[in-house]
Amino acid sequence: MAAGWAAARQEGAMTRWRALCETDVALARHLPHAAARFAVEQEGLRLVFGFADGGATLAEGASEADTTFAAPAETWAKFLEGTPPRHHHNLFAMRMRVPGFRVSGDELVWAQHCHLLRRALDLGRWALRGERGPAPASLRPSLGAPAPCPPARGRYVPVRAAGRDFVLYGEASGEGPPILGLHTAGSDARQFHRLMAEPRLAAAGWSVVTFDLPGHGRSPAIAEPGAWALSTDLYAELILGFLDAWGFAEKPVLLGASMSGEIALEMALRAPERFAGIVACEAADHIAGRRTPFADHPRVNAAVFTPEWVEGLMAPQSPAECAAEVWWHYSQGGAGTFPGDIVFYSGGWDARDRVHRIDTSRCPLWMLTGEYDFSCTAEHSAATAGRIPGARFQRMDGMGHFPFAENPARFLDFLLPALNSLRA
């Protein structure tokens, strides 16, 4: 295969790609009202995609574009692999973590059309590899089975935190020692439904309890749209308040990822006696550079941009059905909920001067981070774990930023050994 986008010059490749862009149902669904031009470049080659008048075009040449993505041919060759290596699987990931990858031009236009560009590039990856047949709905692998029904029992509980009264919706599933699962920024407790339904977790004798933060999922909002801003103190008090209100028969293991992985580290500092152990996924002592002006921009559809922005955080090996659910949960987040959570995740949370004080003899700590996470990389997490005496860290190969939601069966390969060690 020719290096990078030069594969489009091979016999029939460009024709297949154009045909897919013109006939793909998933792409056509979003084309009305689109108006943008994007270019991908490597040395000696420039391809331009056009979205206008309800159609998509693809051409080689020096045509102008609103936004241009440039990289060496070797970088694009990795992007075009059937299973790209870490940080080469998505434009947002490449932009943040791949040296030599450059973005120039109008980023607002990219934010408005990022879902169209991703689909067009996915079609290109498929066509340039010479595969035949109609365009798949997703280039991710399929589970090949309907989603399991989560055996969850839900109820509302009153919680007081930060001097205010809240009502939080919680769910429980299974019998045995409890895991208290905390959802990620801008999402809700539905992220745990597939994990709740995993037979291996039930066979290991664990139950799961989880809840929605205020204004997330089924918990009532307590702020005007756009006014939500999560702080470390409020987050910690909500968790402790839920612990008291729910009525746990024994100490739970606290499980979180991303922002909830960060607060899990905070709880290890503030209230280690309340937990049987902590599993902090996709967590580090500080994460910078993960705020975006487009999650609540008046000219950007946040119900499309936000899930697209987090799409690249999932591993390409994650099953299509699971990844689609993560995308949909983020599409349903309330106005301003996701950026309000990111206030805590990237900026508000900073424990660089405190994590070394975590006492793992009082509350054992595991840290697990996905190979494909470009926000909190495995290197970030490993460095944080290295500063905490007694903390145990493992990189989760083939996993991304939302382990319990994007690939729960694979996640159990890493979670169950951690749980077994905590139980022991």
Buried (B, 14 or more C-beta within 10 A) or exposed (E): EBBBBBBBEEEEBBEBBBBBBEEBEBBBEBBEEBEBBBBBBBEEBBBBBBBEEEBBBBEEEEBEBBBBBBBBBEBBBBBBBEEBEBBBBBBBBBBBBBEEBEBEBBBBBBBBBBBBBBBBBBBBBBBBBEEEEEBBEBBBBEBEEEEBEBBBEBEBBEBEBBEEEBBBBBBBBBEBBBBBBBBBBBBBBBBBBBBBBBEBBBEBEBBBBBBBBBBBBBBEBBBEEEEBBBEBEBBBBBBBBBBEBBEBEEBBBBBBBBBBBBBBBBBBBBBBEBBBBBBBBBBBBBBEEBEBEBBBBEEBBBEBBBBBBBBBBBBBBBBBBBBBBBBEBBBBBBBBBBBBBBBBBBBBBBBEEEBEEBEBEEBBBBBBBBBBBBBBBBEBBBEBBEBBEEBBBBBBBBBBBBBBBBBBBBBBBBBBBBBEEBBE
